[in-house]
Amino acid sequence: MFPTPEQIKTYIAAGLECTHLEVEGDGQHFSAVIVSSAFVGKRLIQRHQIVYAALGDRMREEIHALSMKTLTPEEFA
């Protein structure tokens, strides 16, 4: 069974405090806009690693592809 965008959103929100979170996808390929103060002072790869950590094993087992825009609240404003 493939995850829904809503499930992916729930997974991310459970592991990362977000001020804005959008997820779209077809069950295998997803795109997300993730806004979190946890990204302040972090490079792009570090931001993605934070999201991957929040998703845990789901990135290997359930989610085929996830493209992300990871922004601080200031960058999103």
N, C-alpha and C positions, 0 to 999 in steps of 0.2 A: 504494500500500500504506500502510495506517495503522500508526503506531507502537503498540507495546504499552506498558502501564504499566511493565513491567520495562525497556524501552528508555529511556523518559523518565527513570526512576530512574538508569540508567547515565549518561545525558547530564548530568544535574544533578550527580551525584557526581564526574564527570570534571572539572567546572569549579568545584566548590565543596566545600570540606571540610565534611562534615556529621557530626554526632554521632547524628542520627536522621533517617531519610528514608523516608516512605511515599508511594506513588503508586497511585492507583486511576483507572480510566477505561475507556472503551468504544472507544478508537481515535481519537476526535476530541475528546471532552471529558474532561478529566482534573482530578483534585483531588489536592493534595499537602500533606503536613505536612513541613516542612523545618526542621530544628533545626541552627543553625550559630553558632559564636562570631563569625563574620564580621558577624552582625546586631547585635552589641553596640553601643549608642549610635546606631543608625540608625533613622530614621523608616520607617514602613510602605512608602512609595513607594520609598525607597532600598533596602530589603530586596528588594522585588520586582524592582527594576532589577538587583540583583546576580544574582538567579536568571535573569532574561532574558538577561543577559550570558553566563551559563554555558550557556544553551541556544542562543545565537547565532541564526543564520538559521532554525533549526528552528521557532522561534516563528512565523515567517511561512510557512514551506514545509510543515511536517508537522503542527504542533499547532494545532488549530482554537481550543481554549479551555483555559485552565489556571487553576483557582482555587487559591489558596495560603494556607496558614497558615504564616507565617514567624516562628519563635521563636528566642530565645537559649536556650542550655542552662538558664539559671536560670529563664526563663519556662516552659520545658517541664517542669521538675522538680516 
